C-alpha cells in the first residue's frame, strides 16, 4: 500500500482531521476488500466544508448535529451499533460538473484505505456558474482501525445487465458493475433508465477478473468504442434483452442485445451475449 497522497483535513463539527502521508503507511499483512454500500440523504450539511474533508457518523445524534432534517420523506439510517457512515467531501467548486467518488475500500490488519478520485467538467460540458460542494457517502462496518485516503485515477469498468419491460419478480432486471477491485450490484434499476450514477448499490464479497472478461469482447463490438448500438429489437415482444456497457480511458460504449438471436447478431456476438448471461447468473449467486 504505497504512494498515499497527503491530505490536510479540516475539523468541522464531527469532521476528522489528519495529515496523511507515506509516513502513515504500515506493512500489516494481506489486503482485503471491505464490503460497503452507497448512502444518500435528503438533508444537507449544516456547515459547508471549506476544503477536501471527510466525516464519519456513528450515531443518530451525530446525524442530527451534522445534517438538516429531512422534511419530505423518511430515510432509513444504518444500524449504528454495527455500521457507520463515511462521507468524502470535495470542498467548494466554482461550478457544477465537478465530482468526487469513492472507488474502493480496503483493509489489512492495522488500517483501512479509502481509494477515491475526483472529476472536472468536460471542455464541451454546459455548467452552472454556482458554488457546488461535491460529496460521496457510503456505509461501512464499524472498526477501530485508522482510515487513510489515497487519490487514484478513475478506472475502466464493465456493466452487465438483463432487462424486461414487463418485469415480474426480482430476477428479471439485474445489473452489475465489474471493476478490478470489486463488483457492485445496482439496486432497483428502472426499466430503460441506465444512468447508473443515480442508483444505490452494494459491493459483493467477490473480486472478478475484469481484464479476462474484456478479452472476450468480439472485435466488431470493440470497434464501436464510444458509441451506442442496439442489435435486434430487445423486448419488442416481451422477450427482454441484455445490456453491456464498458468504459476504457473514460470513453463509454453501450450495447443493447436482443435475447432473440436476430439476423444482425453475428455468431461471435451471440457467443458473447451468452458470456454476459452466464456472468450475470454467476454474480447473482454472489449477491
C-alpha positions in Angstrom: 0.0 0.0 0.0 2.2 2.9 -1.3 2.0 6.5 -2.6 -0.6 7.8 -0.3 -1.5 11.4 -1.2 -1.1 13.8 1.7 -4.4 15.5 2.5 -5.0 18.1 5.2 -8.5 17.5 6.6 -10.3 20.3 8.4 -12.2 19.9 11.6 -15.9 20.9 11.2 -18.2 19.5 13.9 -17.6 15.7 13.6 -15.2 16.1 10.7 -12.0 14.2 11.3 -8.6 15.8 10.9 -5.4 14.2 9.8 -2.3 14.8 7.7 -2.0 11.6 5.7 1.4 10.9 4.0 3.6 7.9 3.3 4.9 8.0 6.9 1.4 6.7 8.0 1.6 3.6 5.9 2.3 0.3 7.7 3.0 -3.1 6.3 0.3 -5.0 8.0 -0.3 -8.2 6.0 -2.7 -9.2 3.3 -5.1 -6.6 2.0 -8.8 -7.4 1.5 -11.8 -5.5 0.2 -14.3 -4.0 2.7 -17.9 -4.6 2.0 -19.8 -1.3 1.8 -22.9 0.2 0.2 -23.9 3.6 -1.1 -25.8 6.1 1.1 -27.9 9.1 0.1 -29.7 11.5 2.4 -32.2 14.3 1.6 -30.8 16.6 4.4 -27.8 18.8 3.8 -24.8 19.5 5.9 -25.4 22.4 8.3 -21.8 23.6 7.7 -20.3 23.5 4.3 -16.8 22.1 4.1 -14.1 24.7 3.3 -11.7 22.2 1.7 -11.2 18.5 1.0 -12.6 16.8 4.1 -14.3 13.7 5.4 -16.9 13.0 8.0 -17.7 9.9 10.0 -21.2 9.5 11.6 -21.5 6.9 14.3 -25.0 7.6 15.8 -28.4 9.2 15.2 -27.3 12.0 17.5 -24.3 12.8 15.3 -26.5 12.7 12.2 -28.9 15.3 13.7 -26.0 17.5 14.7 -24.4 17.5 11.3 -27.3 17.5 8.9 -30.5 19.4 8.4 -33.7 17.3 9.0 -35.4 15.6 6.0 -38.8 17.1 5.7 -40.1 15.3 2.6 -39.7 11.6 3.5 -38.2 9.2 6.0 -34.7 7.9 5.3 -33.6 4.6 6.7 -30.4 5.1 8.6 -28.0 2.3 9.2 -27.8 0.3 12.4 -25.2 2.4 14.1 -24.4 -0.4 16.6 -22.9 -2.3 13.6 -22.2 0.3 10.9 -21.2 3.9 10.3 -21.5 6.5 7.6 -18.4 7.8 5.8 -18.7 10.9 3.7 -15.9 12.3 1.5 -16.3 16.0 0.7 -14.5 17.8 -2.1 -14.9 21.3 -0.7 -16.2 24.3 -2.7 -16.1 24.2 -6.5 -16.7 27.1 -8.9 -19.5 25.5 -10.9 -21.5 22.3 -11.5 -19.9 19.4 -13.2 -17.3 18.6 -10.5 -17.5 15.3 -8.6 -15.8 13.1 -6.1 -16.2 9.3 -5.9 -15.1 6.6 -3.5 -13.5 4.0 -5.7 -12.8 1.2 -3.2 -12.2 0.5 0.4 -9.5 -1.9 1.5 -8.1 -3.0 4.9 -5.3 -5.0 6.4 -4.5 -5.9 9.9 -4.0 -2.4 11.1 -5.6 0.2 8.7 -8.3 1.0 6.3 -7.6 2.7 3.0 -10.2 4.6 1.0 -9.3 5.0 -2.6 -11.1 7.9 -4.4 -11.0 10.0 -7.5 -12.2 13.5 -8.5 -13.8 14.6 -11.8 -14.0 18.0 -13.5 -16.4 19.3 -16.2 -15.5 18.3 -19.7 -14.5 21.1 -22.1 -17.8 21.0 -24.0 -20.0 20.5 -20.9 -22.6 23.1 -20.1 -22.2 24.0 -16.4 -24.0 26.3 -13.9 -21.8 29.1 -12.5 -22.7 28.5 -8.9 -20.6 27.2 -6.0 -21.1 23.5 -5.5 -20.0 21.0 -2.9 -19.5 17.5 -4.4 -19.6 14.6 -2.0 -19.9 10.9 -1.8 -21.3 8.8 1.1 -21.1 5.1 1.9 -22.0 2.8 4.8 -19.1 0.8 6.3 -18.8 -1.7 9.1 -17.7 -0.2 12.4 -14.0 -0.5 13.1 -11.3 1.0 15.4 -8.7 0.9 12.6 -7.4 4.3 11.4 -8.7 5.4 7.9 -6.2 6.5 5.3 -7.1 8.1 1.9 -5.4 7.6 -1.4 -6.3 9.6 -4.6 -6.4 7.4 -7.7 -7.4 7.7 -11.3 -10.8 6.7 -12.5 -10.6 3.1 -13.7 -12.1 1.0 -16.5 -15.2 -1.0 -15.8 -17.9 -3.1 -17.4 -21.6 -3.2 -16.6 -23.6 -6.3 -17.5 -27.4 -6.5 -17.1 -30.6 -8.1 -18.1 -33.9 -6.2 -18.6 -37.6 -6.8 -19.3 -40.3 -4.2 -19.7 -42.9 -6.4 -18.0 -40.8 -7.5 -15.1 -42.5 -9.8 -12.6 -40.5 -10.6 -9.5 -37.0 -9.6 -8.6 -34.8 -11.6 -11.0 -35.7 -10.2 -14.4 -33.7 -6.9 -14.0 -30.2 -7.5 -12.8 -27.3 -5.1 -13.2 -23.7 -5.5 -12.0 -20.6 -3.4 -12.4 -17.3 -5.2 -12.7 -14.0 -3.5 -11.8 -10.5 -4.6 -11.0 -11.0 -4.1 -7.3 -14.6 -5.1 -6.7 -18.1 -5.9 -8.1 -21.2 -3.7 -7.5 -24.8 -4.8 -7.6 -27.1 -1.9 -8.6 -30.4 -1.8 -6.7 -33.9 -1.2 -8.1 -32.8 -0.2 -11.6 -35.7 1.4 -13.6 -36.5 0.0 -17.0 -34.9 1.9 -19.8 -33.1 4.2 -17.5 -29.5 3.2 -17.4 -27.5 6.1 -16.0 -26.2 4.1 -13.1 -24.9 7.1 -11.1 -28.4 7.6 -9.9 -28.8 4.2 -8.3 -27.9 2.8 -4.9 -25.6 -0.2 -4.8 -23.9 -2.8 -2.7 -20.5 -4.2 -3.1 -20.2 -8.0 -3.3 -17.8 -10.1 -1.3 -16.3 -11.2 -4.6 -13.4 -10.0 -6.8 -13.7 -10.7 -10.5 -11.2 -10.7 -13.3 -12.2 -7.7 -15.4 -9.3 -8.0 -17.9 -10.1 -11.6 -18.7 -13.8 -10.7 -19.2 -13.0 -7.8 -21.6 -10.8 -10.0 -23.7 -13.9 -11.9 -24.6 -15.5 -8.8 -26.4 -15.6 -9.6 -30.1 -13.8 -7.4 -32.5 -16.9 -6.0 -34.1 -18.2 -4.8 -30.7 -14.8 -3.4 -29.6 -14.8 -1.3 -32.8 -17.9 0.5 -31.6 -15.8 2.3 -28.9 -17.6 5.4 -27.7 -20.9 4.5 -29.5 -24.3 3.2 -28.5 -25.8 0.4 -30.6 -28.8 -1.9 -30.4 -28.9 -5.3 -32.0 -32.3 -6.7 -33.0 -35.4 -5.3 -31.2 -34.9 -6.1 -27.5 -38.1 -6.6 -25.6 -40.4 -5.9 -28.6 -42.5 -8.9 -27.7 -41.7 -9.2 -24.0 -38.6 -11.3 -24.7 -36.3 -8.9 -22.8 -32.7 -8.0 -23.6 -29.1 -8.0 -22.5 -27.2 -4.8 -21.6 -23.5 -4.3 -21.8 -21.6 -1.1 -21.1 -17.9 -0.6 -20.7 -15.5 2.3 -20.1 -12.0 2.4 -21.5 -10.0 5.5 -20.5 -13.2 7.3 -19.8 -14.8 6.5 -23.2 -18.1 4.7 -22.6 -19.7 2.3 -25.0 -23.2 0.9 -24.6 -24.7 -2.2 -26.3 -28.3 -3.5 -26.2 -28.7 -7.1 -27.4 -32.0 -8.8 -28.3 -32.5 -12.0 -26.3 -33.6 -13.4 -29.6 -30.7 -14.2 -32.0 -31.6 -11.5 -34.5 -30.1 -11.5 -38.0 -27.8 -8.6 -37.3 -26.1 -10.6 -34.5 -23.1 -12.5 -35.8 -22.1 -15.8 -34.2 -19.4 -14.0 -32.3 -21.9 -11.5 -30.9 -24.3 -14.3 -30.0 -21.4 -16.1 -28.2 -20.5 -13.0 -26.3 -24.2 -12.5 -25.3 -24.1 -15.9 -23.8 -20.9 -14.9 -21.9 -22.8 -11.9 -20.5 -25.8 -14.0 -19.5 -23.5 -16.6 -17.8 -21.7 -13.8 -15.9 -25.0 -12.3 -14.7 -26.1 -15.8 -13.5 -22.7 -16.2 -11.7 -22.8 -12.8 -10.0 -26.4 -13.4 -8.8 -25.0 -16.2 -6.7 -22.5 -13.9 -5.1 -25.1 -11.2 -4.2 
